[in-house]
């Protein structure tokens, strides 16, 4: 397989973010939902620079010329990434200024400038500044005696140019800085005026009244700006005892990582920009000029939360609860009656919480074992585990403290769990634990029985309402034994062994997936039905891609639903079809269907097809064996393969094109919200 057979992962990710951005222009989305996509595009770019660009900059600066699987060195990748980002940001602000803000104004939501306020509005804003803003501001002089400060990443600041000190002849202009308070709403909403809402950006208010902070000295220029720092640091994770200490050091390092992006407004004062570049040690390549407000996350955090705006948002829906789970009685009895499949957020996440809560409270439950990767700040699941530990139950929790951007939250939960008497593990040395599994051991009349929950997504009650994921409840004996062996492996010294039904990475998953694909190749060569349908978040692994090419060339029909990065190029192979769905919910499920000569096998997994997931993480793949539940997974993926409202098709050149819409449109996410009884028949 030649280098040209793979698409660069960074450019593929930027292509995904472009698909997210285009939802801001999609008239199918309610108005305030379109603004959310503008925000998501911004926050995605922040993380991209903090992690991916940061790593490339570090590698290029160190002289690393090692080529990635697509054949590009770090420097070559940066030379392609920066222009692509600039093009994407240009499109973002083109949408903001040319389409979105006018549409908001037409709907009665106005963003004002200080010089456009009437007398009453200006008096109100002046009073608001004096009472609510000014007490939080701390102007900071910048001169020879007071050096440029160490700035927090992602925080909005104002850089000011002040007149020379009075009384000095030929004095140089002075400089100062103000941090825009993060504790205040980014948009100051005015209580008066026509329309549904009127607001003005907080930084505009501070800039207008900045003279009140400098003894009535009016600034000569004010420059809003923001920086993004490299957070991709190397650390020693081989010593489990020192892992928490290493992670705390890593969190501190992020505060002074190298600046990889400086955002300033288009037309900003060149003197201030020049000084910023010097102080921050930033090259021209890393400076981004924005023709509008810096950081658009306020559309997600504030504007979409305005009261009495329900008509401009997606209509709310109530997640379903399986009929069996609505019956009174123990959830353990329900699971004994047969496996349960949940498809979030269409199915409620509450049964998962209930499972842990009942286990914590049930006197017959002897042990609870669980892996946690990302949990919410007020997690009811962790709360239940704490109560179980306090009640004296045997509670074992593996908390992955290296989950990027969730490290501090997870460290705090570790401490709370330990105080409650739980046995806490911080992860497996050198490997991130990304699997999603809970094992409950319960004493029953027939002896000890194991109940297991396995999932494709995190035990996070917040993201479970925003991400699509699948989970399985079972008390299958083999899976129960496998679950016990799995926990023995990740918490103790047990040697990795091949399990009966579960498949774990990094020990067996790659080989198992390869064997399933090779089996499809053999079926195709024998003239038997051969097809692979895979839904994943990212397809990056060169070995897996090469195997998919081999399968396609052998005649296997391959349908891939890849939300984000896809380094595979169909290259004219008509039997490899790749699509991406970007809609109301973030598609997060990992599901796989192998035709197997007509005897379909269905699997769910926590793992994407990336080298890190297959070789450097603890992951799990598990079978869905109940025929009715298999059909639910198959139907779900088939809906997405028919989607022509939110789906994009990958072309030969690595670009994506919206799937051609038919009437009535087929929106797979909306179909699942409505439920089977309300879904119109798809067009033949």
Beta strands, then each sheet from edge to edge (+ up, - down):
strand 1: 109-111
strand 2: 140-142
strand 3: 157-162
strand 4: 174-179
strand 5: 187-190
strand 6: 197-201
strand 7: 221-229
strand 8: 259-265
strand 9: 287-290
strand 10: 340-344
strand 11: 365-372
strand 12: 394-399
strand 13: 423-425
strand 14: 432-433
strand 15: 437-444
strand 16: 447-455
strand 17: 467-474
strand 18: 503-505
strand 19: 531-536
strand 20: 557-562
strand 21: 576-581
strand 22: 586-587
strand 23: 591-594
strand 24: 601-605
strand 25: 617-624
strand 26: 647-650
strand 27: 656-658
sheet 1: 1+ 6+ 5-
sheet 2: 2+ 4- 3+ 7- 8+ 9+
sheet 3: 10+ 17- 16+ 15- 11+ 12+ 13+
sheet 4: 10+ 17- 22-
sheet 5: 14+ 25+ 18-
sheet 6: 14+ 25+ 24- 23+ 19- 20- 21- 26+ 27-
end
